[in-house]
Amino acid sequence: MMPEEVRKKRIEHQLELLSMSSNSKHINAEKSGHFPQFSEPKLVIDAIKNCVKEISQMK
């Protein structure tokens, strides 16, 4: 539903945000729109679990 040019620009902006941290990760929820927690809940849950695991290991 998004024009290709707009999609490419959006990805470019997302990667720019990604580069602002040395400890970041870009996760593409390909089957989701604005609410991946509804359309791909496992992806979101796994991402949160991974964050918690990484933070726990930093202590």
C-alpha distance (Angstrom), angle and dihedral (degrees) to the residues before:
residue distance angle dihedral
M1 . . .
M2 3.80 . .
P3 3.82 120.7 .
E4 3.79 112.3 -112.1
E5 3.81 93.8 -118.1
V6 3.80 91.4 53.0
R7 3.81 91.6 46.0
K8 3.81 91.3 52.5
K9 3.80 91.8 48.6
R10 3.80 90.6 49.1
I11 3.81 91.3 52.3
E12 3.80 89.3 47.8
H13 3.81 90.2 54.1
Q14 3.80 91.9 46.4
L15 3.80 91.0 52.5
E16 3.80 89.6 48.6
L17 3.81 89.1 55.7
L18 3.80 89.2 46.9
S19 3.81 90.9 56.1
M20 3.82 91.5 57.7
S21 3.79 91.1 77.8
S22 3.78 131.6 48.8
N23 3.80 89.3 -148.2
S24 3.78 105.2 49.6
K25 3.76 137.4 119.2
H26 3.80 132.2 -158.7
I27 3.78 112.5 -142.4
N28 3.77 116.2 -170.8
A29 3.80 113.6 -149.6
E30 3.80 94.7 -162.5
K31 3.81 96.4 178.6
S32 3.80 95.3 48.1
G33 3.74 140.3 85.5
H34 3.79 122.8 -168.7
F35 3.80 94.5 -35.3
P36 3.82 111.0 52.4
Q37 3.80 89.5 160.7
F38 3.83 86.6 71.1
S39 3.80 102.0 36.3
E40 3.83 98.9 35.5
P41 3.81 106.4 18.7
K42 3.81 94.5 158.2
L43 3.80 90.8 57.1
V44 3.81 90.7 52.3
I45 3.80 94.0 44.1
D46 3.80 91.7 49.0
A47 3.83 90.9 49.2
I48 3.81 91.4 51.4
K49 3.81 92.2 46.7
N50 3.79 89.8 49.9
C51 3.83 90.9 51.8
V52 3.79 91.8 49.8
K53 3.81 90.5 48.5
E54 3.82 92.9 50.1
I55 3.83 92.5 47.1
S56 3.81 90.8 48.4
Q57 3.79 90.8 52.8
M58 3.82 91.1 53.1
K59 3.80 92.8 63.8
